[in-house]
Amino acid sequence: MTKAKRKAKLVQEGVVSRREVLKSLVAMGAMTVAPPIAAHSKHIIVIGAGAAGIAAARRLKRDGHTVMILEARDRIGGRINTDHSLSPHPVELGAEFLHGSRVKTWDYVSNFGLRTLRADPNAANFIHANGQTVSTSPWQTSLMGTDESLEDLIWDAAETWAVAGGDDMTVDDLISHSDALSPLRDPATRRILDNMYGEEVAAGTTQHGVYGIVEASYENDGNRDYRLEGGYSGLLNRMALGLDIRLNTPVKRIKRRPMDTVVETADGTLYTADAVIITLPLAVLQKGAVTFEPPLPDWKTEAINALGAGKVNKVILRFREQFWPSDLGELLSDKTLQMWWQPGLGRRDAPPILTSNTGGANGAYLSGLDEASAIELGLSELSDIFGEDVRRHFESGVFANWGADPFSGMGYSYVPPHAHGYRADLAEPVDNLLFFAGEATNTIRPACVHGAIESGLRAAKEVTGQVENLYQYQPMGVLS
């Protein structure tokens, strides 16, 4: 059995157990479920104009439904937000990359004729630890005796552990238990790994569960990363053309009735719909920003609270002169700000700009800072790495504090120990009236734009009863 198949098997087993319980309750009459929404439905409300919400609305409109999107912000995009003030080229304050050459996002990119850039053309990656900066590959080879990435080695060890039926635990605990990972037990190495996972999957090694890592296989996505030449917001703007989107319209209450729903916005306006697709970020659901009447069932609330909402934030600094290697791809640091890269890498005449991306416990710490303090922290840590000339070259900066944003409260989701399978429960409809989408609902492809898009398409199909296997997240290959 291949690695991908083993991972898919674990995912399937984690999902079926809870779904079978629900089916049994329905069969016994303990739960009532409204019939699937008929093909002639007149009105569907989508809450949230991010990637998931827009993808769902496009699909429903294409199928002949009347769709309205209610968006709390004064813009579309959700956790996608492209800045055009820092540089002649777009700089991403939120989602930045197309992760893979075969992901769903490419359908839209190709259809709209958008141009992309390789994110790492001839790039060199570095690690800064214990006051020294070294090339990543030799550092990894010296630790493990192979040039395979540490992330892949840990992934393999996690899979081996899960397939063998080992107890779920944190990745840090896995390092302590797995003989294959014994060279990583040095405290300095553990700190680097904690930062690597915090930046990459929103939770450090002491937060993320082993089974959660195995569950998210990203099967067949491809390995290379890309940027949109015109910026991610440009893609969302194209996807949103022709849709009925109501900005500055936060939702405060959703009421289920026997055959329809009533959505109440913050200003007291009431909207009636045959179904509602909820694409709110996990952190917004966790804080109860929207009231449900009747309350959501216990299994849904349990799923919402079991998953982790990682506070991933960015500090972006522009300088007058470049003081780092021109081919810098990524610089993983053992400091508070975890990863640095050049957002203009591969572009002609790109100004000297560095972006840091930080999650996990460090991301949560950043969420408590104001912009001036976050920028100062960035300058201080870069000065430790590159020298005091950093401050002399500094020009301007931006702090993208997603963890403190009232309409997101997070960067992206993660799975703590013993929470695998809850993404599928988060995705499960309630009474065939409330449907759920967003990156946190994608078992196989969470924490990415293409995973959010797929979840929106899945929810749209669920609304119209077109989906038999609700958790089949393979790229469709056709534009929706």
Sine and cosine of phi, psi and omega as CSV:
sin_phi,cos_phi,sin_psi,cos_psi,sin_omega,cos_omega
0.00,0.00,0.77,-0.64,-0.03,-1.00
-0.94,0.33,0.27,-0.96,0.03,-1.00
-0.84,0.54,-0.72,0.69,-0.04,-1.00
-0.88,0.47,-0.64,0.77,-0.01,-1.00
-0.93,0.37,-0.63,0.78,0.04,-1.00
-0.88,0.47,-0.67,0.75,0.02,-1.00
-0.91,0.42,-0.68,0.74,0.00,-1.00
-0.89,0.46,-0.58,0.81,0.02,-1.00
-0.90,0.43,-0.67,0.74,0.03,-1.00
-0.89,0.45,-0.67,0.74,0.02,-1.00
-0.87,0.50,-0.73,0.68,-0.04,-1.00
-0.87,0.49,-0.70,0.71,-0.03,-1.00
-0.91,0.41,-0.56,0.83,0.01,-1.00
-0.94,0.33,-0.44,0.90,-0.04,-1.00
-1.00,0.04,-0.68,0.73,-0.17,-0.99
-0.88,0.47,-0.62,0.78,-0.10,-0.99
-0.84,0.54,-0.72,0.70,-0.01,-1.00
-0.96,0.29,-0.62,0.78,-0.02,-1.00
-0.91,0.41,-0.60,0.80,0.01,-1.00
-0.90,0.43,-0.61,0.79,0.07,-1.00
-0.87,0.50,-0.70,0.71,-0.01,-1.00
-0.89,0.45,-0.68,0.74,0.01,-1.00
-0.88,0.47,-0.62,0.78,0.02,-1.00
-0.90,0.44,-0.65,0.76,0.02,-1.00
-0.89,0.45,-0.65,0.76,0.04,-1.00
-0.89,0.45,-0.71,0.71,-0.03,-1.00
-0.88,0.47,-0.54,0.84,-0.01,-1.00
-0.99,0.12,-0.09,1.00,-0.01,-1.00
1.00,0.07,0.12,0.99,0.01,-1.00
-0.97,0.26,-0.34,0.94,0.04,-1.00
-0.74,-0.68,0.56,-0.83,0.10,-1.00
-0.92,-0.39,0.64,-0.77,-0.03,-1.00
-0.79,-0.61,0.79,-0.61,0.04,-1.00
-0.92,0.40,0.45,-0.89,0.02,-1.00
-0.91,0.41,0.39,-0.92,0.04,-1.00
-0.83,0.56,0.51,-0.86,0.02,-1.00
-0.90,0.44,0.78,-0.62,-0.05,-1.00
-0.93,0.36,0.38,-0.92,-0.05,-1.00
-0.88,0.47,-0.37,0.93,-0.06,-1.00
-1.00,-0.07,0.27,0.96,-0.04,-1.00
-0.79,0.62,0.59,-0.80,-0.10,-1.00
-1.00,-0.05,-0.53,0.85,-0.18,-0.98
-0.52,-0.85,0.80,-0.60,0.06,-1.00
-0.79,-0.61,0.73,-0.68,0.05,-1.00
-0.97,-0.26,0.74,-0.68,0.10,-0.99
-0.93,-0.36,0.78,-0.63,0.00,-1.00
-0.98,-0.21,0.93,-0.36,0.00,-1.00
0.93,-0.36,0.82,-0.57,-0.01,-1.00
-0.96,-0.27,0.67,0.74,0.17,-0.99
-1.00,0.02,-0.26,-0.97,-0.07,-1.00
-0.87,0.48,-0.67,0.74,-0.01,-1.00
-0.91,0.41,-0.72,0.69,-0.04,-1.00
-0.91,0.42,-0.68,0.73,-0.01,-1.00
-0.93,0.38,-0.66,0.76,0.03,-1.00
-0.88,0.47,-0.67,0.74,0.02,-1.00
-0.90,0.44,-0.71,0.70,-0.04,-1.00
-0.90,0.43,-0.65,0.76,0.04,-1.00
-0.86,0.51,-0.72,0.70,-0.05,-1.00
-0.90,0.44,-0.70,0.71,-0.02,-1.00
-0.91,0.41,-0.65,0.76,0.03,-1.00
-0.90,0.43,-0.66,0.75,0.04,-1.00
-0.85,0.52,-0.56,0.83,-0.01,-1.00
-0.99,0.10,0.11,0.99,0.12,-0.99
1.00,-0.10,0.19,0.98,0.00,-1.00
-1.00,-0.02,0.40,-0.91,0.15,-0.99
-1.00,0.01,0.84,-0.55,-0.14,-0.99
-0.78,-0.63,0.69,-0.72,0.10,-1.00
-0.81,-0.59,0.71,-0.70,0.09,-1.00
-0.96,-0.28,0.78,-0.63,0.09,-1.00
-0.97,-0.25,0.86,-0.50,-0.09,-1.00
-0.83,-0.56,0.80,-0.60,-0.06,-1.00
-0.95,0.32,-0.52,0.85,-0.06,-1.00
-0.98,0.21,0.12,-0.99,0.09,-1.00
-1.00,-0.05,0.25,0.97,0.02,-1.00
-0.50,-0.87,0.25,-0.97,0.12,-0.99
-1.00,-0.04,0.14,-0.99,0.13,-0.99
0.91,-0.41,-0.44,0.90,-0.03,-1.00
0.87,0.50,-0.85,-0.53,-0.01,-1.00
-0.99,0.11,0.24,0.97,0.21,-0.98
-0.97,-0.25,0.84,-0.54,-0.02,-1.00
-0.41,-0.91,0.93,-0.36,-0.06,-1.00
-0.99,-0.14,0.77,-0.64,0.03,-1.00
-0.99,-0.12,0.70,-0.72,0.03,-1.00
-0.88,-0.47,0.18,0.98,-0.03,-1.00
-0.99,-0.13,-0.40,0.91,-0.06,-1.00
-0.98,0.21,-0.41,0.91,-0.21,-0.98
-0.36,-0.93,0.37,-0.93,0.14,-0.99
-0.89,0.45,-0.42,0.91,0.07,-1.00
-0.98,-0.20,0.39,-0.92,-0.01,-1.00
-0.90,0.44,0.60,-0.80,0.09,-1.00
-0.82,-0.57,0.81,-0.59,-0.09,-1.00
-1.00,0.06,0.84,-0.54,0.08,-1.00
-1.00,0.09,-0.37,0.93,0.03,-1.00
-0.84,-0.54,-0.79,-0.61,-0.01,-1.00
-0.81,0.59,0.64,-0.77,-0.14,-0.99
-0.80,-0.60,-0.53,0.85,-0.21,-0.98
-0.88,-0.47,0.47,-0.88,0.31,-0.95
-1.00,-0.04,0.94,-0.35,-0.11,-0.99
-1.00,0.01,0.99,0.11,0.06,-1.00
0.84,-0.54,0.47,-0.88,-0.06,-1.00
-1.00,0.01,-0.08,1.00,-0.06,-1.00
-0.79,-0.61,0.43,0.90,-0.07,-1.00
-1.00,0.03,0.27,-0.96,-0.12,-0.99
-0.86,0.51,-0.52,0.85,-0.05,-1.00
-0.83,0.56,-0.51,0.86,-0.04,-1.00
-0.89,0.45,-0.45,0.89,0.05,-1.00
-0.85,0.52,-0.70,0.72,-0.02,-1.00
-0.96,0.28,-0.67,0.74,0.03,-1.00
-0.84,0.55,-0.71,0.70,-0.01,-1.00
-0.93,0.37,-0.69,0.72,-0.02,-1.00
-0.88,0.47,-0.61,0.79,-0.03,-1.00
-1.00,0.02,-0.06,1.00,0.02,-1.00
0.93,0.37,0.54,0.84,-0.02,-1.00
-0.99,0.12,0.47,-0.89,-0.03,-1.00
-0.98,-0.22,0.53,-0.85,-0.02,-1.00
-0.80,-0.61,0.26,-0.97,0.05,-1.00
-0.78,-0.63,0.61,-0.80,0.18,-0.98
-0.90,0.44,0.70,-0.71,-0.05,-1.00
-0.98,0.22,-0.33,0.94,-0.09,-1.00
-0.72,-0.69,0.80,0.60,-0.02,-1.00
-0.93,0.37,0.92,-0.38,0.04,-1.00
0.81,0.58,0.60,0.80,-0.09,-1.00
-1.00,0.09,0.44,-0.90,0.09,-1.00
-0.91,-0.41,0.73,-0.69,-0.02,-1.00
-0.95,-0.30,0.58,-0.81,-0.09,-1.00
-0.73,-0.69,0.37,-0.93,0.13,-0.99
-0.81,-0.58,0.75,-0.66,0.10,-1.00
-0.94,-0.35,0.91,-0.41,-0.02,-1.00
-0.56,-0.83,0.61,-0.79,0.02,-1.00
0.81,0.58,0.59,0.81,0.07,-1.00
0.98,0.17,0.10,0.99,-0.01,-1.00
-0.82,-0.58,0.56,-0.83,0.06,-1.00
-0.93,-0.36,0.83,-0.56,-0.03,-1.00
-0.72,-0.69,0.33,-0.94,0.07,-1.00
-0.93,0.38,0.64,-0.77,-0.12,-0.99
-0.90,0.44,-0.76,0.65,-0.12,-0.99
-0.88,0.48,-0.76,0.65,0.05,-1.00
-0.88,0.48,-0.58,0.82,0.01,-1.00
-0.89,0.45,-0.71,0.71,0.02,-1.00
-0.91,0.42,-0.66,0.75,-0.01,-1.00
-0.90,0.44,-0.62,0.78,0.01,-1.00
-0.92,0.40,-0.48,0.88,0.02,-1.00
-0.98,0.22,-0.75,0.67,-0.22,-0.98
-0.93,-0.36,-0.14,0.99,-0.01,-1.00
0.97,0.25,0.28,0.96,0.02,-1.00
-0.52,-0.85,0.43,-0.90,0.03,-1.00
-1.00,-0.01,0.10,0.99,0.10,-0.99
-0.92,0.39,0.62,-0.79,-0.08,-1.00
-0.90,0.43,0.50,-0.87,0.03,-1.00
-0.87,0.48,-0.59,0.81,0.00,-1.00
-0.88,0.48,-0.67,0.74,0.01,-1.00
-0.92,0.39,-0.63,0.77,0.01,-1.00
-0.90,0.43,-0.67,0.74,0.04,-1.00
-0.92,0.39,-0.63,0.77,0.04,-1.00
-0.86,0.51,-0.70,0.71,0.00,-1.00
-0.89,0.45,-0.67,0.75,0.01,-1.00
-0.91,0.41,-0.62,0.79,0.03,-1.00
-0.90,0.43,-0.67,0.74,0.02,-1.00
-0.90,0.45,-0.71,0.71,0.03,-1.00
-0.85,0.52,-0.68,0.74,0.01,-1.00
-0.90,0.44,-0.72,0.70,-0.05,-1.00
-0.93,0.37,-0.68,0.74,0.00,-1.00
-0.89,0.45,-0.55,0.83,0.03,-1.00
-0.97,0.22,-0.09,1.00,0.04,-1.00
0.99,0.12,0.37,0.93,0.03,-1.00
-0.91,0.41,0.44,-0.90,0.03,-1.00
-0.88,0.47,0.59,-0.81,0.08,-1.00
-0.92,0.39,0.57,-0.82,-0.05,-1.00
-0.33,-0.94,0.08,-1.00,0.06,-1.00
-0.96,0.29,0.32,-0.95,0.06,-1.00
-0.88,0.47,-0.59,0.81,0.04,-1.00
-0.89,0.46,-0.65,0.76,0.07,-1.00
-0.91,0.42,-0.61,0.80,0.04,-1.00
-0.86,0.51,-0.66,0.75,0.03,-1.00
-0.86,0.51,-0.59,0.80,0.02,-1.00
-0.95,0.31,-0.45,0.89,-0.11,-0.99
-0.98,-0.18,-0.46,0.89,-0.09,-1.00
-1.00,0.04,0.85,-0.53,0.05,-1.00
-0.88,0.48,-0.55,0.84,-0.02,-1.00
-0.89,0.45,-0.40,0.92,-0.06,-1.00
-0.96,-0.28,0.19,0.98,-0.07,-1.00
-0.84,0.54,-0.53,0.85,0.03,-1.00
-0.91,0.41,-0.17,0.99,-0.06,-1.00
-0.99,-0.11,0.18,0.98,-0.14,-0.99
-1.00,0.07,-0.09,1.00,0.07,-1.00
-0.89,0.45,0.68,-0.73,-0.05,-1.00
-0.82,0.57,-0.63,0.78,0.00,-1.00
-0.92,0.40,-0.62,0.78,0.03,-1.00
-0.93,0.37,-0.65,0.76,0.05,-1.00
-0.86,0.51,-0.60,0.80,0.00,-1.00
-0.92,0.40,-0.68,0.73,0.05,-1.00
-0.88,0.48,-0.69,0.72,-0.01,-1.00
-0.90,0.43,-0.62,0.78,0.03,-1.00
-0.88,0.48,-0.66,0.75,0.05,-1.00
-0.93,0.37,-0.62,0.79,0.00,-1.00
-0.88,0.48,-0.71,0.71,0.00,-1.00
-0.96,0.28,-0.58,0.82,0.04,-1.00
-0.85,0.52,-0.68,0.73,0.00,-1.00
-0.96,0.28,-0.63,0.77,-0.14,-0.99
-0.99,0.17,-0.69,0.73,-0.12,-0.99
-0.81,-0.58,0.34,0.94,0.15,-0.99
0.96,0.26,-0.10,1.00,-0.02,-1.00
-0.60,-0.80,0.69,-0.73,0.01,-1.00
-0.94,0.34,0.06,-1.00,-0.02,-1.00
-0.90,0.43,-0.37,0.93,0.02,-1.00
-1.00,0.04,0.01,1.00,-0.02,-1.00
-0.89,-0.45,-0.60,0.80,-0.15,-0.99
-0.99,0.11,0.67,-0.75,0.00,-1.00
-0.99,0.10,0.53,-0.85,0.01,-1.00
-0.89,0.45,-0.71,0.70,-0.02,-1.00
-0.92,0.40,-0.51,0.86,0.06,-1.00
-0.91,0.42,-0.59,0.81,0.04,-1.00
-0.92,0.39,-0.69,0.72,-0.01,-1.00
-0.92,0.40,-0.59,0.81,-0.03,-1.00
-0.86,0.50,-0.64,0.77,-0.05,-1.00
-1.00,0.02,1.00,0.05,-0.13,-0.99
-1.00,0.09,-0.41,0.91,-0.09,-1.00
0.77,0.63,0.65,0.76,-0.11,-0.99
-0.87,0.49,0.75,-0.66,0.09,-1.00
0.93,0.36,0.26,0.96,-0.01,-1.00
-0.96,0.27,-0.49,0.87,-0.14,-0.99
1.00,-0.05,0.33,-0.94,-0.18,-0.98
-0.98,-0.19,-0.42,0.91,-0.11,-0.99
-0.99,0.17,0.49,-0.87,0.06,-1.00
-0.96,-0.29,0.50,-0.87,-0.03,-1.00
-0.68,-0.73,0.39,-0.92,0.16,-0.99
-0.89,-0.45,0.46,-0.89,0.13,-0.99
-0.99,0.12,0.81,-0.58,-0.07,-1.00
-0.85,0.53,-0.62,0.79,-0.01,-1.00
-1.00,-0.07,0.04,1.00,0.02,-1.00
0.99,-0.14,0.49,-0.87,-0.04,-1.00
-0.91,0.41,-0.59,0.81,-0.01,-1.00
-0.87,0.49,-0.52,0.85,0.04,-1.00
-0.88,0.47,-0.62,0.78,0.06,-1.00
-0.90,0.43,-0.72,0.70,0.00,-1.00
-0.90,0.44,-0.60,0.80,0.04,-1.00
-0.88,0.47,-0.64,0.77,0.02,-1.00
-0.93,0.36,-0.67,0.74,0.01,-1.00
-0.89,0.46,-0.51,0.86,-0.10,-1.00
-1.00,0.07,-0.13,0.99,-0.03,-1.00
-0.84,0.55,0.76,-0.65,0.05,-1.00
1.00,0.07,-0.05,1.00,0.00,-1.00
-1.00,-0.01,0.50,-0.87,0.05,-1.00
-1.00,0.05,0.98,-0.18,-0.06,-1.00
-0.88,-0.47,0.83,-0.55,0.02,-1.00
-0.98,-0.21,0.97,-0.25,0.01,-1.00
-0.98,0.19,0.23,-0.97,0.01,-1.00
0.80,0.60,0.63,0.78,-0.09,-1.00
-0.76,-0.65,0.95,0.31,0.04,-1.00
-0.93,0.36,0.59,-0.81,0.03,-1.00
-1.00,-0.08,0.69,-0.73,0.02,-1.00
-0.90,-0.43,-0.34,0.94,-0.04,-1.00
-0.48,-0.88,0.63,-0.77,0.08,-1.00
-0.78,-0.63,0.86,-0.51,-0.04,-1.00
-0.92,-0.39,0.81,-0.59,0.06,-1.00
-1.00,-0.03,0.75,-0.66,0.13,-0.99
-0.90,-0.44,0.12,-0.99,-0.11,-0.99
-0.79,0.61,-0.62,0.79,-0.09,-1.00
-0.80,-0.60,0.02,1.00,0.02,-1.00
-0.41,-0.91,-0.12,-0.99,-0.01,-1.00
-0.72,-0.69,0.42,-0.91,0.10,-0.99
-0.84,-0.54,0.81,-0.58,0.00,-1.00
-0.95,-0.33,0.82,-0.58,0.03,-1.00
-0.94,-0.34,0.77,-0.64,0.00,-1.00
-1.00,-0.06,0.12,-0.99,-0.09,-1.00
-0.88,0.48,-0.46,0.89,0.00,-1.00
-1.00,0.01,0.12,0.99,0.05,-1.00
1.00,-0.03,-0.03,1.00,0.02,-1.00
-0.93,0.37,0.67,-0.74,0.00,-1.00
-0.94,-0.35,0.72,-0.69,0.07,-1.00
-0.83,-0.56,0.70,-0.71,0.06,-1.00
-0.97,-0.26,0.67,-0.74,-0.02,-1.00
-0.60,-0.80,0.43,-0.90,0.08,-1.00
-0.96,0.28,-0.45,0.90,0.03,-1.00
-0.36,-0.93,0.40,-0.92,0.03,-1.00
-0.79,-0.62,0.75,-0.67,0.13,-0.99
-0.97,-0.25,0.85,-0.52,-0.08,-1.00
-0.97,-0.24,0.89,-0.45,0.00,-1.00
-0.90,-0.44,0.39,0.92,-0.01,-1.00
-0.88,0.47,0.61,-0.79,0.08,-1.00
-0.85,0.53,0.47,-0.88,-0.03,-1.00
-0.81,0.59,-0.68,0.74,-0.03,-1.00
-0.89,0.46,-0.56,0.83,0.02,-1.00
-0.93,0.36,-0.65,0.76,0.07,-1.00
-0.91,0.42,-0.64,0.77,-0.04,-1.00
-0.91,0.42,-0.57,0.82,-0.03,-1.00
-1.00,0.08,0.00,1.00,0.07,-1.00
0.94,0.35,0.57,0.82,-0.01,-1.00
-0.90,0.44,-0.44,0.90,0.05,-1.00
-0.91,-0.42,0.74,-0.67,0.04,-1.00
-1.00,-0.05,0.69,-0.72,0.02,-1.00
-0.94,-0.35,0.73,-0.68,0.05,-1.00
-0.78,-0.62,0.86,-0.51,-0.18,0.98
-0.89,0.45,0.22,-0.98,-0.01,-1.00
-0.85,0.53,0.44,-0.90,0.08,-1.00
-0.87,0.50,0.53,-0.85,0.02,-1.00
-0.88,0.47,0.38,-0.92,-0.09,-1.00
-0.85,0.52,-0.61,0.79,-0.04,-1.00
-0.91,0.42,-0.54,0.84,0.02,-1.00
-0.96,0.29,-0.70,0.72,0.03,-1.00
-0.88,0.47,-0.63,0.78,0.04,-1.00
-0.88,0.48,-0.68,0.73,0.02,-1.00
-0.90,0.43,-0.69,0.72,0.00,-1.00
-0.85,0.52,-0.70,0.72,-0.09,-1.00
-0.99,0.12,-0.32,0.95,-0.04,-1.00
-0.98,0.22,-0.53,0.85,-0.04,-1.00
-0.98,0.18,0.33,-0.94,-0.02,-1.00
-0.98,-0.21,0.65,-0.76,0.05,-1.00
-0.96,-0.29,0.99,-0.17,-0.09,-1.00
-0.98,0.22,0.75,-0.66,0.00,-1.00
-1.00,0.01,1.00,0.01,-0.01,-1.00
-0.99,-0.16,0.83,-0.56,-0.10,-0.99
-0.76,-0.65,0.37,-0.93,-0.01,-1.00
-0.85,-0.53,0.65,-0.76,0.22,-0.98
-0.89,-0.45,0.83,-0.55,-0.08,-1.00
-0.86,-0.51,0.83,-0.56,-0.11,-0.99
-0.83,-0.56,0.73,-0.68,0.07,-1.00
-0.95,-0.30,0.63,-0.77,-0.04,-1.00
-0.82,-0.57,0.32,-0.95,0.03,-1.00
-0.98,0.20,-0.54,0.84,0.01,-1.00
-0.70,-0.71,0.47,-0.88,0.02,-1.00
-1.00,0.07,0.76,-0.65,0.01,-1.00
-0.87,-0.50,0.12,0.99,0.00,-1.00
-0.92,-0.40,0.27,-0.96,0.01,-1.00
-0.84,0.54,0.69,-0.73,-0.07,-1.00
-0.90,0.44,-0.42,0.91,-0.02,-1.00
-0.99,-0.14,0.31,0.95,-0.02,-1.00
-0.86,0.51,0.87,-0.50,0.09,-1.00
-1.00,-0.08,-0.89,0.46,0.04,-1.00
-0.67,-0.74,0.60,-0.80,0.12,-0.99
-0.81,-0.59,0.97,-0.26,0.04,-1.00
-1.00,0.04,0.80,-0.60,-0.11,-0.99
-0.89,-0.45,0.44,-0.90,0.10,-0.99
-1.00,-0.01,0.17,0.99,-0.01,-1.00
-1.00,0.00,-0.19,-0.98,-0.04,-1.00
-0.91,0.42,-0.74,0.67,0.05,-1.00
-0.99,0.16,0.86,-0.51,-0.32,-0.95
-1.00,0.06,-0.69,0.73,-0.09,-1.00
-0.72,-0.70,0.70,-0.71,0.08,-1.00
-0.87,-0.49,0.59,-0.81,0.13,-0.99
-0.49,-0.87,0.17,-0.99,0.04,-1.00
-0.99,-0.14,0.92,-0.39,0.02,-1.00
-0.93,0.36,-0.29,0.96,0.00,-1.00
-0.99,-0.15,0.17,0.99,-0.04,-1.00
-0.85,0.53,0.78,-0.63,0.01,-1.00
1.00,0.01,-0.11,0.99,0.04,-1.00
-1.00,-0.09,0.48,-0.88,0.03,-1.00
-0.98,0.22,0.68,-0.73,0.09,-1.00
0.81,0.58,0.61,0.79,0.04,-1.00
-0.95,0.31,0.73,-0.68,0.04,-1.00
-0.93,0.36,0.32,-0.95,-0.02,-1.00
-0.95,0.31,0.98,-0.18,0.00,-1.00
-0.74,-0.67,0.66,-0.75,0.12,-0.99
-0.85,-0.53,0.68,-0.73,0.09,-1.00
-0.94,-0.35,0.73,-0.69,0.18,-0.98
-0.95,-0.32,0.60,-0.80,0.03,-1.00
-0.81,-0.58,0.81,-0.59,-0.14,-0.99
-0.64,-0.77,0.75,-0.66,0.02,-1.00
-0.71,-0.71,-0.30,-0.95,-0.01,-1.00
0.90,0.43,-0.52,-0.85,0.00,-1.00
-0.89,0.45,-0.58,0.82,0.03,-1.00
-0.92,0.38,-0.60,0.80,0.06,-1.00
-0.90,0.43,-0.63,0.78,0.05,-1.00
-0.90,0.43,-0.63,0.78,0.06,-1.00
-0.88,0.47,-0.70,0.71,0.01,-1.00
-0.86,0.50,-0.59,0.81,-0.04,-1.00
-0.87,0.50,-0.36,0.93,0.02,-1.00
-1.00,0.01,0.02,1.00,-0.01,-1.00
-0.99,-0.13,0.43,-0.90,0.19,-0.98
-1.00,0.08,0.10,-0.99,-0.10,-0.99
-0.89,0.46,-0.68,0.73,-0.02,-1.00
-0.88,0.48,-0.66,0.75,-0.02,-1.00
-0.93,0.36,-0.63,0.78,0.02,-1.00
-0.91,0.41,-0.66,0.75,0.03,-1.00
-0.91,0.41,-0.67,0.74,0.04,-1.00
-0.87,0.48,-0.64,0.77,0.04,-1.00
-0.88,0.47,-0.68,0.73,0.03,-1.00
-0.87,0.49,-0.70,0.71,0.02,-1.00
-0.90,0.43,-0.65,0.76,0.00,-1.00
-0.89,0.45,-0.71,0.70,-0.04,-1.00
-0.95,0.31,-0.60,0.80,0.09,-1.00
-0.91,0.41,-0.57,0.82,0.05,-1.00
-0.90,0.43,-0.62,0.78,0.06,-1.00
-0.89,0.45,-0.54,0.84,-0.06,-1.00
-1.00,0.09,-0.71,0.71,-0.15,-0.99
-0.94,-0.35,-0.17,0.99,-0.01,-1.00
0.95,-0.30,0.20,-0.98,-0.13,-0.99
-0.94,0.34,-0.22,0.97,0.06,-1.00
-0.88,0.48,-0.29,0.96,0.01,-1.00
-0.81,0.59,-0.74,0.67,-0.05,-1.00
-0.91,0.40,-0.58,0.81,-0.01,-1.00
-0.91,0.42,-0.52,0.86,-0.04,-1.00
-1.00,0.01,-0.19,0.98,-0.11,-0.99
-0.90,0.43,0.66,-0.75,-0.02,-1.00
-0.87,-0.50,-0.79,0.62,-0.03,-1.00
-0.31,-0.95,0.25,-0.97,-0.01,-1.00
-0.44,-0.90,0.29,-0.96,0.01,-1.00
-0.67,-0.74,0.64,-0.77,0.08,-1.00
-0.91,-0.41,0.92,-0.39,0.05,-1.00
-1.00,-0.07,1.00,-0.07,-0.12,-0.99
-1.00,-0.10,0.98,0.19,-0.03,-1.00
-0.93,0.37,-0.50,0.87,-0.02,-1.00
-0.91,0.41,-0.44,0.90,0.01,-1.00
-0.98,-0.20,-0.03,1.00,-0.01,-1.00
-0.93,0.37,0.82,-0.57,-0.07,-1.00
-0.90,0.43,-0.38,0.92,-0.05,-1.00
-0.98,-0.19,0.04,1.00,0.11,-0.99
-0.76,-0.65,-0.81,0.58,0.01,-1.00
0.93,0.36,0.19,0.98,-0.12,-0.99
-0.17,-0.99,0.18,-0.98,0.20,-0.98
-1.00,-0.10,-0.94,0.35,0.10,-1.00
-0.48,-0.88,0.15,-0.99,-0.20,-0.98
-1.00,0.00,0.29,-0.96,0.10,-0.99
-0.55,-0.83,0.15,-0.99,-0.06,-1.00
-0.90,-0.43,0.94,-0.33,0.08,-1.00
-0.93,0.36,0.15,-0.99,0.08,-1.00
-0.83,0.56,0.63,-0.78,0.05,-1.00
0.93,0.36,0.31,0.95,0.03,-1.00
-0.91,-0.42,0.13,0.99,0.02,-1.00
-0.91,0.41,0.61,-0.79,-0.06,-1.00
0.99,-0.11,-0.33,0.95,-0.04,-1.00
-0.96,0.27,-0.37,0.93,0.09,-1.00
-0.87,0.49,-0.65,0.76,0.02,-1.00
-0.90,0.43,-0.62,0.79,0.06,-1.00
-0.92,0.39,-0.60,0.80,0.05,-1.00
-0.89,0.46,-0.55,0.84,-0.01,-1.00
-0.98,0.21,-0.33,0.95,-0.12,-0.99
-0.91,0.41,0.73,-0.68,0.06,-1.00
-0.91,0.42,0.36,-0.93,0.09,-1.00
-0.90,-0.44,0.90,-0.43,0.04,-1.00
0.84,0.54,0.37,0.93,-0.06,-1.00
0.80,0.61,0.47,0.88,0.08,-1.00
-0.85,-0.52,-0.60,0.80,0.04,-1.00
-0.95,-0.33,0.79,-0.62,-0.01,-1.00
-0.83,-0.55,0.51,-0.86,-0.17,-0.99
-0.81,-0.59,0.70,-0.71,0.03,-1.00
-0.60,-0.80,0.11,-0.99,-0.05,-1.00
0.83,-0.56,0.34,-0.94,-0.10,-0.99
-0.82,0.58,-0.57,0.82,-0.05,-1.00
-0.92,0.38,-0.29,0.96,0.00,-1.00
-1.00,-0.03,-0.06,1.00,-0.05,-1.00
-1.00,-0.09,0.95,-0.30,-0.07,-1.00
-0.89,0.45,-0.68,0.73,-0.13,-0.99
-1.00,0.01,-0.52,0.85,-0.07,-1.00
-0.76,-0.66,0.90,0.44,0.05,-1.00
-0.99,0.17,0.11,-0.99,0.20,-0.98
0.86,0.51,0.56,0.83,0.04,-1.00
-0.40,-0.92,0.34,-0.94,-0.05,-1.00
-0.92,0.40,-0.69,0.73,-0.05,-1.00
-0.92,0.39,-0.49,0.87,0.11,-0.99
-0.92,0.40,-0.62,0.79,0.06,-1.00
-0.91,0.42,-0.69,0.72,0.02,-1.00
-0.86,0.50,-0.74,0.68,0.01,-1.00
-0.86,0.51,-0.63,0.77,-0.01,-1.00
-0.91,0.41,-0.59,0.81,0.05,-1.00
-0.91,0.42,-0.66,0.75,0.04,-1.00
-0.91,0.41,-0.64,0.77,0.05,-1.00
-0.89,0.46,-0.70,0.71,0.00,-1.00
-0.90,0.43,-0.63,0.78,0.03,-1.00
-0.88,0.47,-0.65,0.76,0.03,-1.00
-0.93,0.36,-0.59,0.80,0.04,-1.00
-0.89,0.46,-0.64,0.77,-0.01,-1.00
-0.85,0.53,-0.63,0.78,-0.07,-1.00
-0.99,-0.16,0.19,0.98,0.08,-1.00
0.94,0.35,0.42,0.91,-0.06,-1.00
-1.00,-0.03,-0.09,1.00,-0.12,-0.99
-0.94,-0.34,0.81,-0.59,0.09,-1.00
-1.00,-0.03,-0.79,0.62,0.05,-1.00
-0.99,-0.15,0.98,-0.18,-0.12,-0.99
-0.92,0.38,-0.28,0.96,-0.14,-0.99
-0.91,-0.42,0.48,0.88,0.08,-1.00
-1.00,-0.05,0.99,-0.13,-0.15,-0.99
-0.98,-0.21,0.60,0.80,0.00,-1.00
-0.98,0.19,0.57,-0.82,0.06,-1.00
-0.83,0.56,0.69,-0.73,-0.13,-0.99
-1.00,0.07,-0.41,0.91,0.06,-1.00
0.98,0.20,-0.08,1.00,0.05,-1.00
-0.77,-0.63,0.60,-0.80,-0.04,-1.00
-0.93,0.38,0.69,-0.72,0.04,-1.00
-0.88,-0.48,0.00,0.00,0.00,0.00
